[in-house]
Every structure is written in structure tokens, then in C-alpha cells.
Amino acid sequence: MRHGKKVNHLSRQAGHRKLMLANMACSLIEHKRINTTVAKAKALKVYFEPLVTKAKEDTTHNRRVVFSYLRNKYAVTELFREVAAKVGDRPGGYTRIIKLGNRLGDNADMAMIELVDFNELYNVAKKEAKKTTRRSRAKKADAPAAEAPAVDTAENTEATE
């Protein structure tokens, strides 16, 4: 039974698990995406997303709290400068987990975890979709329809002459 089991221990003791997640979070901040096992990616998501939420408000207290988790001042600086600037308007869901298949050596389920706002392939389509709204489509559809009779009448007057 799994009564009260809210944390995946990842077959590691608490100190090793915390340091491993801190190192993975620093690598995620530095490289914007990393490949790991699905279980570690899910554990990293739970560990990392509250840190990004704290980074949205740049205060000394928040920097110290995040530093106590990451233990890397360069990662903290990049998190508060670059990452927080890009995700400032997002209410949550800063990471994406994409399953990749199985690892050759031990057949472990592999996944890629990445920062959502730093993937340009997905963001281009969403930005274009946001530009066209229902109102703008309706206005664009009405404008040619309004011009069409004016053009038809001009052609009709030329045809009658």
C-alpha cells in the first residue's frame, strides 16, 4: 500500500536525492533541456517549478531561498534574470516532459524535460495563433465583402458605357 507516499525516493537516501535534483535543476537552467529517466523528470518538475515561481519576484529573500535549494550562484543568477523574464506572465507549467522511449542499456523509460518558453518550435505556432482572434477574423471577412459591391458597381458602369 502507498499510504502517505507522496515523494518518489528514486532508490536514494535523502541527501543524495536532494543533491541530485539540485544538480539536475542547475543543468536544466543552463541548457534549457535535459534527457533523463521519466521518474527523475517527474521528480525534477515537482522540485523545480516552485523555484521558478519564486524567481518571478526578485527579492533578496527569494534569491536566498532558491540558493538554498540550488547551491549554485550562477544558476540562481540566470534563473532570476533570463528564465523569470520569459515566464513572467505564465501562471504555471514552466516545464514540459516529452517521453523518448527506452534506454538501450537497461531499457529504462527515458524522457526529455525542457523549459516551455525556451522552445522556439512550439512558441512560433502559438504566437501566430494568438495574433488572429475571432474579432480580427470577422473584421477581415467583412472588409472584402463591403468592398466587393463597390468593385462590382464600377465594373457594371464600365460595361454599360
DSSP file (Angstrom, degrees, kcal/mol; ACC not computed):
  #  RESIDUE AA STRUCTURE BP1 BP2  ACC     N-H-->O    O-->H-N    N-H-->O    O-->H-N    TCO  KAPPA ALPHA  PHI   PSI    X-CA   Y-CA   Z-CA
    1    1 A M              0   0    0      0, 0.0     0, 0.0     0, 0.0     0, 0.0   0.000 360.0 360.0 360.0 152.4    0.0    0.0    0.0
    2    2 A R    >   +     0   0    0      3,-0.0     3,-1.8     2,-0.0     2,-0.2  -0.163 360.0 162.8-113.7  39.8    1.2    3.5   -0.7
    3    3 A H  T 3  S-     0   0    0      1,-0.3     3,-0.1     3,-0.0     0, 0.0  -0.417  76.3  -3.5 -61.0 123.4   -0.3    5.4    2.3
    4    4 A G  T 3  S+     0   0    0     -2,-0.2     2,-1.2     1,-0.2    -1,-0.3   0.583  90.4 139.2  73.6  10.3    1.4    8.7    2.7
    5    5 A K    <   +     0   0    0     -3,-1.8    -1,-0.2     1,-0.2     3,-0.1  -0.721   8.8 144.2 -90.6  94.9    3.9    8.1   -0.1
    6    6 A K        +     0   0    0     -2,-1.2     2,-0.5     1,-0.1    -1,-0.2   0.590  54.7  63.5-105.4 -14.2    4.0   11.5   -1.8
    7    7 A V  S    S-     0   0    0     -3,-0.2     2,-0.7     2,-0.0    -1,-0.1  -0.942  75.1-134.6-117.2 130.5    7.7   11.6   -2.7
    8    8 A N        -     0   0    0     -2,-0.5    -2,-0.0     1,-0.2    -3,-0.0  -0.746  15.3-159.4 -78.9 116.8    9.4    9.3   -5.2
    9    9 A H    >   -     0   0    0     -2,-0.7     3,-1.5     1,-0.1    -1,-0.2   0.623  16.3-144.5 -77.8 -11.9   12.6    8.4   -3.3
   10   10 A L  T 3   -     0   0    0      1,-0.3     3,-0.1    -3,-0.0    -1,-0.1   0.773  58.7 -71.7  56.8  30.2   14.3    7.3   -6.6
   11   11 A S  T 3  S+     0   0    0      1,-0.2     2,-0.3     6,-0.0    -1,-0.3   0.843 109.4 110.6  55.2  38.3   16.2    4.5   -4.7
   12   12 A R  S <  S-     0   0    0     -3,-1.5    -1,-0.2     2,-0.0     2,-0.1  -0.955  72.6-105.8-137.9 155.7   18.4    7.1   -3.0
   13   13 A Q     >  -     0   0    0     -2,-0.3     4,-2.6    -3,-0.1     5,-0.2  -0.383  44.5-100.4 -75.7 164.3   18.8    8.4    0.5
   14   14 A A  H  > S+     0   0    0      1,-0.2     4,-2.5     2,-0.2     5,-0.2   0.877 119.3  48.5 -58.1 -45.6   17.5   11.9    1.2
   15   15 A G  H  > S+     0   0    0      1,-0.2     4,-2.1     2,-0.2    -1,-0.2   0.917 114.2  45.6 -63.8 -43.8   20.9   13.8    1.0
   16   16 A H  H  > S+     0   0    0      1,-0.2     4,-2.5     2,-0.2    -1,-0.2   0.902 113.0  51.1 -65.1 -41.3   21.8   12.1   -2.3
   17   17 A R  H  X S+     0   0    0     -4,-2.6     4,-2.4     2,-0.2    -2,-0.2   0.919 110.3  48.5 -64.1 -44.2   18.3   12.7   -3.8
   18   18 A K  H  X S+     0   0    0     -4,-2.5     4,-2.1    -5,-0.2    -1,-0.2   0.913 113.9  46.0 -63.6 -42.9   18.3   16.4   -2.9
   19   19 A L  H  X S+     0   0    0     -4,-2.1     4,-2.5    -5,-0.2    -1,-0.2   0.893 111.9  51.7 -67.3 -38.1   21.8   17.0   -4.3
   20   20 A M  H  X S+     0   0    0     -4,-2.5     4,-2.4     2,-0.2    -2,-0.2   0.923 111.7  46.2 -64.1 -43.7   20.9   15.1   -7.5
   21   21 A L  H  X S+     0   0    0     -4,-2.4     4,-2.4     2,-0.2    -1,-0.2   0.873 111.6  52.2 -67.0 -36.2   17.7   17.1   -8.0
   22   22 A A  H  X S+     0   0    0     -4,-2.1     4,-2.2    -5,-0.2    -2,-0.2   0.919 111.3  46.8 -64.2 -43.1   19.7   20.4   -7.4
   23   23 A N  H  X S+     0   0    0     -4,-2.5     4,-2.2     2,-0.2    -2,-0.2   0.896 112.6  49.4 -65.6 -40.3   22.3   19.4  -10.0
   24   24 A M  H  X S+     0   0    0     -4,-2.4     4,-2.3     2,-0.2    -2,-0.2   0.890 110.3  51.0 -66.1 -38.1   19.6   18.4  -12.5
   25   25 A A  H  X S+     0   0    0     -4,-2.4     4,-2.2     2,-0.2    -2,-0.2   0.899 110.0  49.7 -65.4 -40.4   17.8   21.8  -11.9
   26   26 A C  H  X S+     0   0    0     -4,-2.2     4,-2.2     2,-0.2    -2,-0.2   0.897 111.6  48.9 -64.6 -39.7   21.0   23.7  -12.4
   27   27 A S  H  X S+     0   0    0     -4,-2.2     4,-3.0     2,-0.2     5,-0.3   0.886 109.8  52.1 -66.3 -37.7   21.6   21.7  -15.7
   28   28 A L  H  X S+     0   0    0     -4,-2.3     4,-1.9     1,-0.2    -2,-0.2   0.898 110.8  47.5 -64.9 -40.2   18.1   22.5  -16.8
   29   29 A I  H  < S+     0   0    0     -4,-2.2    -2,-0.2     2,-0.2    -1,-0.2   0.906 117.0  43.4 -65.9 -40.7   18.6   26.2  -16.2
   30   30 A E  H  < S+     0   0    0     -4,-2.2    -2,-0.2    -5,-0.2    -1,-0.2   0.934 128.2  25.3 -71.9 -46.8   21.9   26.2  -18.0
   31   31 A H  H  < S-     0   0    0     -4,-3.0    -3,-0.2    -5,-0.2    -2,-0.2   0.571  91.0-136.0 -99.3 -10.6   20.9   24.0  -21.0
   32   32 A K  S  < S+     0   0    0     -4,-1.9    83,-2.3    -5,-0.3     2,-0.3   0.246  84.2  39.9  71.2 -11.9   17.1   24.7  -21.1
   33   33 A R  E     -A  114   0A   0     -6,-0.3     2,-0.3    81,-0.2    81,-0.2  -0.937  64.0-177.5-160.8 143.8   16.5   20.9  -21.7
   34   34 A I  E     -A  113   0A   0     79,-2.4    79,-2.5    -2,-0.3     2,-0.5  -0.976  23.4-127.3-140.6 154.1   18.0   17.7  -20.4
   35   35 A N  E     +A  112   0A   0     -2,-0.3     2,-0.3    77,-0.2    77,-0.2  -0.879  46.3 134.3-101.8 133.1   17.5   14.0  -21.1
   36   36 A T  E     -A  111   0A   0     75,-2.8    75,-3.4    -2,-0.5     2,-0.1  -0.880  57.0 -62.1-157.7-175.5   16.8   11.8  -18.1
   37   37 A T  E  >  -A  110   0A   0     -2,-0.3     4,-2.3    73,-0.3    73,-0.3  -0.417  46.8-115.0 -77.8 160.2   14.5    9.0  -16.9
   38   38 A V  H  > S+     0   0    0     71,-1.9     4,-2.4     1,-0.2     5,-0.2   0.902 115.1  52.2 -62.8 -42.0   10.8    9.6  -16.7
   39   39 A A  H  > S+     0   0    0     70,-0.3     4,-2.0     1,-0.2    -1,-0.2   0.912 112.0  45.4 -63.0 -42.7   10.8    9.1  -12.9
   40   40 A K  H  > S+     0   0    0      2,-0.2     4,-2.5     1,-0.2    -1,-0.2   0.875 111.2  53.7 -68.2 -36.4   13.6   11.6  -12.4
   41   41 A A  H  X S+     0   0    0     -4,-2.3     4,-2.1     2,-0.2    -2,-0.2   0.911 109.6  47.4 -64.3 -42.0   11.9   14.1  -14.8
   42   42 A K  H  X S+     0   0    0     -4,-2.4     4,-1.6     2,-0.2    -1,-0.2   0.893 113.5  47.9 -66.7 -38.8    8.7   13.9  -12.8
   43   43 A A  H  X S+     0   0    0     -4,-2.0     4,-1.6    -5,-0.2    -2,-0.2   0.883 111.2  51.5 -67.2 -37.6   10.6   14.4   -9.5
   44   44 A L  H  X S+     0   0    0     -4,-2.5     4,-3.0     2,-0.2     5,-0.3   0.873 105.0  56.1 -66.5 -37.2   12.5   17.3  -11.0
   45   45 A K  H  X S+     0   0    0     -4,-2.1     4,-2.1     1,-0.2    -1,-0.2   0.923 108.8  46.2 -61.1 -44.6    9.3   19.0  -12.2
   46   46 A V  H  < S+     0   0    0     -4,-1.6    -1,-0.2     1,-0.2    -2,-0.2   0.850 118.0  44.2 -65.5 -34.4    7.9   19.0   -8.6
   47   47 A Y  H  < S+     0   0    0     -4,-1.6     4,-0.4    -5,-0.1    -2,-0.2   0.852 118.7  40.8 -76.1 -37.4   11.3   20.3   -7.3
   48   48 A F  H >X S+     0   0    0     -4,-3.0     4,-1.6     1,-0.1     3,-0.6   0.849  99.2  66.2 -88.8 -37.7   11.9   23.0  -10.0
   49   49 A E  H 3X S+     0   0    0     -4,-2.1     4,-1.9    -5,-0.3    -1,-0.1   0.862  98.9  52.3 -63.6 -38.8    8.5   24.7  -10.6
   50   50 A P  H 3> S+     0   0    0      0, 0.0     4,-1.9     0, 0.0    -1,-0.3   0.843 107.1  55.8 -62.9 -29.3    8.2   26.3   -7.2
   51   51 A L  H <> S+     0   0    0     -3,-0.6     4,-1.8    -4,-0.4    -2,-0.2   0.897 106.5  48.9 -67.5 -39.1   11.7   27.7   -7.6
   52   52 A V  H  X S+     0   0    0     -4,-1.6     4,-0.9     2,-0.2    -1,-0.2   0.887 108.4  54.2 -67.4 -37.4   10.6   29.4  -10.9
   53   53 A T  H >< S+     0   0    0     -4,-1.9     3,-0.6     1,-0.2     4,-0.4   0.905 109.7  47.5 -62.1 -40.4    7.5   30.8   -9.2
   54   54 A K  H >< S+     0   0    0     -4,-1.9     3,-1.1     1,-0.2     5,-0.2   0.842 105.7  59.9 -67.3 -32.7    9.8   32.3   -6.5
   55   55 A A  H 3< S+     0   0    0     -4,-1.8    -1,-0.2     1,-0.2    -2,-0.2   0.681  87.0  75.0 -71.3 -17.1   12.1   33.7   -9.2
   56   56 A K  T << S+     0   0    0     -4,-0.9     2,-0.6    -3,-0.6    -1,-0.2   0.795  95.9  52.2 -66.3 -26.4    9.3   35.8  -10.7
   57   57 A E  S <  S-     0   0    0     -3,-1.1     2,-1.4    -4,-0.4    -1,-0.2  -0.932  85.2-148.2-111.8 109.8    9.6   38.2   -7.8
   58   58 A D        +     0   0    0     -2,-0.6     2,-0.3     4,-0.1    -3,-0.1  -0.610  40.5 140.4 -85.4  91.0   13.2   39.3   -7.5
   59   59 A T     >  -     0   0    0     -2,-1.4     4,-2.2    -5,-0.2     5,-0.2  -0.870  62.3-115.2-123.5 161.9   13.8   39.9   -3.8
   60   60 A T  H  > S+     0   0    0     -2,-0.3     4,-2.2     1,-0.2     5,-0.2   0.899 116.6  52.9 -62.5 -40.3   16.8   39.1   -1.6
   61   61 A H  H  > S+     0   0    0      1,-0.2     4,-2.3     2,-0.2    -1,-0.2   0.932 109.4  47.6 -62.4 -45.5   14.7   36.7    0.4
   62   62 A N  H  > S+     0   0    0      1,-0.2     4,-2.5     2,-0.2     5,-0.2   0.884 110.4  52.6 -64.5 -37.7   13.6   34.8   -2.7
   63   63 A R  H  X S+     0   0    0     -4,-2.2     4,-2.4     1,-0.2    -1,-0.2   0.906 110.9  47.2 -63.4 -39.8   17.1   34.6   -4.0
   64   64 A R  H  X S+     0   0    0     -4,-2.2     4,-1.8     2,-0.2    -2,-0.2   0.885 111.7  50.2 -69.9 -37.5   18.4   33.2   -0.7
   65   65 A V  H  X S+     0   0    0     -4,-2.3     4,-0.9     2,-0.2    -2,-0.2   0.937 113.5  45.2 -64.5 -45.8   15.6   30.6   -0.6
   66   66 A V  H >X S+     0   0    0     -4,-2.5     4,-2.7     1,-0.2     3,-0.6   0.885 110.9  54.1 -65.8 -38.3   16.3   29.5   -4.2
   67   67 A F  H 3X S+     0   0    0     -4,-2.4     4,-2.4     1,-0.2    -1,-0.2   0.862 101.5  58.9 -64.0 -34.2   20.0   29.4   -3.5
   68   68 A S  H 3< S+     0   0    0     -4,-1.8    -1,-0.2     1,-0.2    -2,-0.2   0.798 113.5  39.6 -65.5 -25.9   19.4   27.1   -0.5
   69   69 A Y  H << S+     0   0    0     -4,-0.9    -2,-0.2    -3,-0.6    -1,-0.2   0.892 126.1  32.2 -85.0 -45.2   17.8   24.7   -3.0
   70   70 A L  H  < S-     0   0    0     -4,-2.7    -3,-0.2    -5,-0.1    -2,-0.2   0.855  78.1-158.1 -86.0 -36.4   20.2   25.0   -6.0
   71   71 A R     <  +     0   0    0     -4,-2.4     2,-0.3    -5,-0.3    -4,-0.1   0.826  61.1 102.4  60.5  34.0   23.5   25.7   -4.2
   72   72 A N     >  -     0   0    0     -5,-0.1     4,-2.0     1,-0.1     5,-0.2  -0.875  55.7-162.2-148.3 109.9   24.9   27.3   -7.4
   73   73 A K  H  > S+     0   0    0     -2,-0.3     4,-2.2     1,-0.2     5,-0.1   0.802  91.6  54.8 -69.4 -27.3   25.1   31.1   -7.6
   74   74 A Y  H  > S+     0   0    0      2,-0.2     4,-2.3     1,-0.2    -1,-0.2   0.898 109.2  47.3 -70.9 -39.1   25.4   31.1  -11.4
   75   75 A A  H  > S+     0   0    0      2,-0.2     4,-2.4     1,-0.2    -2,-0.2   0.895 111.8  51.0 -66.7 -39.2   22.3   29.1  -11.9
   76   76 A V  H  X S+     0   0    0     -4,-2.0     4,-2.4     2,-0.2     5,-0.2   0.922 110.2  49.7 -63.9 -43.8   20.4   31.3   -9.4
   77   77 A T  H  X S+     0   0    0     -4,-2.2     4,-2.0     1,-0.2     5,-0.2   0.927 113.4  45.1 -61.4 -45.7   21.5   34.4  -11.3
   78   78 A E  H  X>S+     0   0    0     -4,-2.3     5,-1.7     1,-0.2     4,-1.5   0.869 111.6  53.8 -67.7 -35.6   20.4   33.0  -14.7
   79   79 A L  I  <>S+     0   0    0     -4,-2.4     5,-2.1     1,-0.2    -2,-0.2   0.926 113.6  41.2 -63.1 -44.6   17.1   31.8  -13.2
   80   80 A F  I  <5S+     0   0    0     -4,-2.4    -2,-0.2     3,-0.2    -1,-0.2   0.808 124.3  36.7 -76.1 -29.3   16.3   35.3  -11.9
   81   81 A R  I  X5S+     0   0    0     -4,-2.0     4,-0.6    -5,-0.2    -3,-0.2   0.960 130.8  13.9 -86.4 -63.2   17.5   37.2  -14.9
   82   82 A E  I  X5S+     0   0    0     -4,-1.5     4,-1.5    -5,-0.2    -3,-0.2   0.938 128.0  42.8 -85.9 -50.0   16.6   35.2  -18.1
   83   83 A V  I  ><S+     0   0    0     -5,-1.7     4,-1.9     1,-0.2     3,-0.3   0.940 115.9  47.5 -67.8 -47.2   14.2   32.5  -17.1
   84   84 A A  H  4<S+     0   0    0     -5,-2.1     4,-0.3    -6,-0.3    -1,-0.2   0.833 108.7  56.5 -64.6 -31.6   12.0   34.6  -14.9
   85   85 A A  H  < S+     0   0    0     -4,-0.6     3,-0.4     1,-0.2    -1,-0.2   0.875 110.7  43.8 -66.9 -36.3   11.9   37.3  -17.5
   86   86 A K  H  < S+     0   0    0     -4,-1.5     3,-0.3    -3,-0.3    -2,-0.2   0.832 119.6  40.1 -78.0 -31.8   10.5   34.9  -20.1
   87   87 A V  S >< S+     0   0    0     -4,-1.9     3,-1.0     1,-0.2    -1,-0.2   0.221  79.9 114.0-102.0  15.7    8.0   33.2  -17.8
   88   88 A G  T 3  S+     0   0    0     -3,-0.4    -1,-0.2    -4,-0.3    -2,-0.1   0.816  82.5  38.2 -58.1 -35.3    6.8   36.3  -16.0
   89   89 A D  T 3  S+     0   0    0     -3,-0.3    -1,-0.3    -4,-0.2    -2,-0.1   0.512  92.7 101.6 -96.2  -4.5    3.3   36.2  -17.4
   90   90 A R    <   -     0   0    0     -3,-1.0     3,-0.1     1,-0.1     4,-0.1  -0.655  62.3-150.1 -82.3 131.1    2.8   32.4  -17.3
   91   91 A P        -     0   0    0      0, 0.0     2,-0.3     0, 0.0    -1,-0.1   0.596  65.7 -49.2 -78.8  -8.8    0.7   31.3  -14.3
   92   92 A G  S    S+     0   0    0      1,-0.1   -43,-0.0    -5,-0.1     0, 0.0  -0.954  93.9  94.0 163.6-175.9    2.4   27.9  -14.0
   93   93 A G        +     0   0    0     -2,-0.3    -1,-0.1    -3,-0.1    23,-0.1   0.980  40.0 164.1  67.8  57.4    3.5   24.9  -16.0
   94   94 A Y        +     0   0    0    -49,-0.1    22,-2.5    22,-0.1    23,-0.3   0.639  55.6  54.0 -84.2 -15.0    7.1   26.1  -16.7
   95   95 A T  E     -B  115   0A   0     20,-0.3     2,-0.4    21,-0.1    20,-0.2  -0.840  63.1-154.5-122.4 158.4    8.4   22.7  -17.8
   96   96 A R  E     -B  114   0A   0     18,-2.4    18,-2.3    -2,-0.3     2,-0.5  -0.996   6.7-152.1-131.4 134.5    7.4   20.1  -20.4
   97   97 A I  E     -B  113   0A   0     -2,-0.4     2,-0.5    16,-0.2    16,-0.2  -0.942  12.2-174.0-110.0 122.3    8.2   16.3  -20.2
   98   98 A I  E     -B  112   0A   0     14,-2.9    14,-3.1    -2,-0.5     2,-0.2  -0.970  21.7-132.8-117.6 120.8    8.4   14.5  -23.6
   99   99 A K  E     -B  111   0A   0     -2,-0.5    12,-0.3    12,-0.2     3,-0.1  -0.527  20.6-175.1 -76.4 137.6    8.9   10.8  -23.4
  100  100 A L  E     -     0   0A   0     10,-2.6     2,-0.3     1,-0.4    11,-0.2   0.582  39.4-105.5-110.5 -15.0   11.6    9.5  -25.7
  101  101 A G  E     -B  110   0A   0      9,-1.0     9,-3.6     2,-0.0    -1,-0.4  -0.889  57.7 -30.7 120.5-156.4   11.4    5.7  -25.5
  102  102 A N  E     -B  109   0A   0     -2,-0.3     7,-0.2     7,-0.2     2,-0.2  -0.787  54.7-115.1-108.8 147.4   13.7    3.2  -23.7
  103  103 A R     >  -     0   0    0      5,-2.5     4,-1.6    -2,-0.3     5,-0.1  -0.532  22.2-132.5 -76.6 143.2   17.4    3.3  -23.0
  104  104 A L  T  4 S+     0   0    0     -2,-0.2    -1,-0.1     1,-0.2    -2,-0.0   0.891  97.1  50.8 -65.8 -41.2   19.5    0.7  -24.8
  105  105 A G  T  4 S+     0   0    0      1,-0.2    -1,-0.2     3,-0.0    -3,-0.0   0.944 133.1   2.7 -67.4 -50.9   21.5   -0.5  -21.8
  106  106 A D  T  4 S-     0   0    0      2,-0.1    -1,-0.2     0, 0.0    -2,-0.2   0.309  92.5-116.3-123.7   7.6   18.8   -1.2  -19.2
  107  107 A N     <  +     0   0    0     -4,-1.6     2,-0.2     1,-0.2    -3,-0.1   0.779  55.3 164.5  63.6  29.1   15.5   -0.5  -21.0
  108  108 A A        -     0   0    0      1,-0.1    -5,-2.5    -5,-0.1     2,-0.4  -0.533  46.8-104.0 -77.0 144.4   14.7    2.4  -18.7
  109  109 A D  E     - B   0 102A   0     -7,-0.2   -71,-1.9    -2,-0.2   -70,-0.3  -0.553  43.2-156.9 -68.5 123.1   11.9    4.8  -19.8
  110  110 A M  E     +AB  37 101A   0     -9,-3.6   -10,-2.6    -2,-0.4    -9,-1.0  -0.734  14.7 177.3-105.7 153.4   13.7    8.0  -21.0
  111  111 A A  E     -AB  36  99A   0    -75,-3.4   -75,-2.8    -2,-0.3     2,-0.5  -0.979  25.7-132.2-148.4 157.9   12.3   11.5  -21.2
  112  112 A M  E     -AB  35  98A   0    -14,-3.1   -14,-2.9    -2,-0.3     2,-0.5  -0.971  19.7-163.7-111.6 126.6   13.3   15.0  -22.2
  113  113 A I  E     +AB  34  97A   0    -79,-2.5   -79,-2.4    -2,-0.5     2,-0.3  -0.939  18.8 168.9-109.8 132.4   12.4   17.8  -19.7
  114  114 A E  E     -AB  33  96A   0    -18,-2.3   -18,-2.4    -2,-0.5     2,-0.4  -0.940  41.8 -98.9-140.9 159.1   12.6   21.3  -21.1
  115  115 A L  E >   - B   0  95A   0    -83,-2.3     3,-0.9    -2,-0.3     4,-0.3  -0.693  33.9-140.8 -78.3 129.1   11.6   24.8  -20.2
  116  116 A V  G >  S+     0   0    0    -22,-2.5     3,-1.3    -2,-0.4     7,-0.1   0.893  94.5  49.6 -62.9 -45.5    8.4   25.6  -22.1
  117  117 A D  G 3  S+     0   0    0    -23,-0.3    -1,-0.2     1,-0.3   -22,-0.1   0.586 103.7  60.9 -75.8  -9.0    9.1   29.2  -23.1
  118  118 A F  G <  S+     0   0    0     -3,-0.9     2,-0.9   -86,-0.2    -1,-0.3   0.440  78.7  93.9 -98.0   0.5   12.6   28.4  -24.5
  119  119 A N    <>  -     0   0    0     -3,-1.3     4,-1.5    -4,-0.3     3,-0.3  -0.831  54.3-172.1 -93.5 107.0   11.4   26.0  -27.2
  120  120 A E  H  > S+     0   0    0     -2,-0.9     4,-1.6     1,-0.2     5,-0.2   0.746  76.6  65.9 -73.5 -24.7   11.1   28.2  -30.3
  121  121 A L  H  > S+     0   0    0      1,-0.2     4,-0.7     2,-0.2    -1,-0.2   0.914 110.4  35.0 -64.7 -42.1    9.4   25.4  -32.4
  122  122 A Y  H  > S+     0   0    0     -3,-0.3     4,-1.3     1,-0.2    -2,-0.2   0.844 114.8  56.8 -79.7 -34.2    6.3   25.3  -30.3
  123  123 A N  H  X S+     0   0    0     -4,-1.5     4,-2.3     1,-0.2     5,-0.2   0.799  97.7  60.9 -72.2 -28.9    6.2   29.1  -29.4
  124  124 A V  H  X S+     0   0    0     -4,-1.6     4,-2.0     1,-0.2    -1,-0.2   0.931 106.0  46.6 -64.2 -45.1    6.1   30.3  -33.1
  125  125 A A  H  X S+     0   0    0     -4,-0.7     4,-1.9     1,-0.2    -1,-0.2   0.883 113.1  49.3 -65.1 -38.1    2.9   28.5  -33.8
  126  126 A K  H  X S+     0   0    0     -4,-1.3     4,-2.0     2,-0.2    -1,-0.2   0.879 109.0  52.0 -70.5 -37.0    1.2   29.8  -30.6
  127  127 A K  H  X S+     0   0    0     -4,-2.3     4,-1.3     2,-0.2    -2,-0.2   0.907 111.3  47.2 -65.9 -40.1    2.3   33.4  -31.3
  128  128 A E  H  X S+     0   0    0     -4,-2.0     4,-1.0     1,-0.2    -1,-0.2   0.880 111.4  51.5 -66.9 -36.8    0.8   33.2  -34.8
  129  129 A A  H  < S+     0   0    0     -4,-1.9     3,-0.2     1,-0.2    -1,-0.2   0.857 107.8  52.4 -68.2 -34.4   -2.4   31.7  -33.4
  130  130 A K  H  < S+     0   0    0     -4,-2.0    -1,-0.2     1,-0.2    -2,-0.2   0.803 100.6  62.5 -71.8 -27.8   -2.7   34.4  -30.8
  131  131 A K  H  < S+     0   0    0     -4,-1.3     2,-0.7    -5,-0.1    -1,-0.2   0.865  97.7  60.9 -67.3 -35.2   -2.4   37.1  -33.4
  132  132 A T  S  < S+     0   0    0     -4,-1.0     2,-0.2    -3,-0.2    -1,-0.1  -0.840  70.0 171.1 -98.1 114.3   -5.6   36.1  -35.2
  133  133 A T     >  -     0   0    0     -2,-0.7     4,-2.2     1,-0.1     5,-0.2  -0.616  48.5 -99.8-110.9 174.9   -8.7   36.3  -32.9
  134  134 A R  H  > S+     0   0    0     -2,-0.2     4,-2.4     1,-0.2     5,-0.2   0.903 121.6  51.4 -63.2 -40.3  -12.3   35.9  -33.8
  135  135 A R  H  > S+     0   0    0      1,-0.2     4,-2.4     2,-0.2    -1,-0.2   0.927 110.5  47.2 -64.5 -43.4  -12.9   39.6  -33.8
  136  136 A S  H  > S+     0   0    0      1,-0.2     4,-2.2     2,-0.2    -1,-0.2   0.876 112.1  50.9 -68.5 -34.2  -10.0   40.2  -36.2
  137  137 A R  H  X S+     0   0    0     -4,-2.2     4,-2.3     2,-0.2    -1,-0.2   0.909 110.3  49.7 -66.3 -40.2  -11.1   37.4  -38.5
  138  138 A A  H  X S+     0   0    0     -4,-2.4     4,-2.3     2,-0.2    -2,-0.2   0.911 111.5  48.2 -65.9 -41.0  -14.6   38.8  -38.6
  139  139 A K  H  X S+     0   0    0     -4,-2.4     4,-2.1     1,-0.2    -1,-0.2   0.910 112.6  48.5 -65.0 -41.5  -13.4   42.3  -39.4
  140  140 A K  H  < S+     0   0    0     -4,-2.2    -1,-0.2     1,-0.2    -2,-0.2   0.869 112.4  49.1 -66.9 -35.3  -11.2   40.9  -42.2
  141  141 A A  H  X S+     0   0    0     -4,-2.3     4,-1.0     1,-0.2    -1,-0.2   0.870 112.6  47.4 -71.5 -36.1  -14.0   38.9  -43.6
  142  142 A D  H  X S+     0   0    0     -4,-2.3     4,-2.2    -5,-0.2    -2,-0.2   0.848 103.1  63.5 -74.0 -33.3  -16.4   41.9  -43.5
  143  143 A A  H  X S+     0   0    0     -4,-2.1     4,-1.8     1,-0.2    -2,-0.2   0.930 105.2  42.1 -62.6 -48.7  -13.9   44.2  -45.2
  144  144 A P  H  > S+     0   0    0      0, 0.0     4,-1.9     0, 0.0    -1,-0.2   0.863 113.0  55.0 -66.7 -31.8  -13.7   42.4  -48.5
  145  145 A A  H  < S+     0   0    0     -4,-1.0    -2,-0.2     1,-0.2    -3,-0.1   0.890 108.6  48.1 -66.9 -37.0  -17.4   41.8  -48.6
  146  146 A A  H  X S+     0   0    0     -4,-2.2     4,-0.7     1,-0.2    -1,-0.2   0.858 114.3  46.4 -70.5 -34.8  -18.0   45.5  -48.2
  147  147 A E  H  X S+     0   0    0     -4,-1.8     4,-1.9    -5,-0.2     5,-0.2   0.781  98.0  73.0 -77.6 -26.2  -15.6   46.3  -51.0
  148  148 A A  H  X S+     0   0    0     -4,-1.9     4,-2.4     1,-0.2    -1,-0.2   0.893  95.2  48.2 -60.8 -44.5  -16.9   43.7  -53.4
  149  149 A P  H  > S+     0   0    0      0, 0.0     4,-2.6     0, 0.0    -1,-0.2   0.885 109.3  54.7 -65.0 -34.3  -20.1   45.5  -54.3
  150  150 A A  H  X S+     0   0    0     -4,-0.7     4,-1.7     2,-0.2    -2,-0.2   0.908 110.9  45.0 -64.0 -39.9  -18.3   48.8  -54.9
  151  151 A V  H  X S+     0   0    0     -4,-1.9     4,-2.2     2,-0.2    -1,-0.2   0.904 112.3  52.1 -68.7 -41.6  -16.0   47.0  -57.3
  152  152 A D  H  X S+     0   0    0     -4,-2.4     4,-2.4     1,-0.2    -2,-0.2   0.900 108.7  50.2 -62.3 -41.2  -18.9   45.2  -59.0
  153  153 A T  H  X S+     0   0    0     -4,-2.6     4,-2.3     2,-0.2    -1,-0.2   0.877 109.3  51.7 -67.1 -35.9  -20.8   48.5  -59.5
  154  154 A A  H  X S+     0   0    0     -4,-1.7     4,-1.9     2,-0.2    -1,-0.2   0.911 111.8  46.4 -66.0 -40.6  -17.7   50.1  -61.0
  155  155 A E  H  X S+     0   0    0     -4,-2.2     4,-2.1     1,-0.2    -2,-0.2   0.876 111.2  52.9 -67.6 -36.3  -17.4   47.1  -63.4
  156  156 A N  H  X S+     0   0    0     -4,-2.4     4,-1.8     2,-0.2    -2,-0.2   0.890 108.2  49.7 -66.2 -38.6  -21.2   47.4  -64.2
  157  157 A T  H  X S+     0   0    0     -4,-2.3     4,-1.3     2,-0.2    -1,-0.2   0.882 111.7  48.9 -68.8 -36.4  -20.9   51.1  -65.0
  158  158 A E  H  < S+     0   0    0     -4,-1.9    -2,-0.2     1,-0.2    -1,-0.2   0.888 110.6  51.3 -68.2 -36.7  -18.0   50.4  -67.4
  159  159 A A  H  < S+     0   0    0     -4,-2.1    -2,-0.2     1,-0.2    -1,-0.2   0.850 108.8  50.8 -68.9 -33.6  -19.9   47.6  -69.0
  160  160 A T  H  <        0   0    0     -4,-1.8    -1,-0.2     1,-0.2    -2,-0.2   0.780 360.0 360.0 -75.6 -25.6  -23.0   49.9  -69.6
  161  161 A E     <        0   0    0     -4,-1.3    -1,-0.2    -5,-0.1    -2,-0.2   0.483 360.0 360.0 -82.0 360.0  -20.9   52.6  -71.2
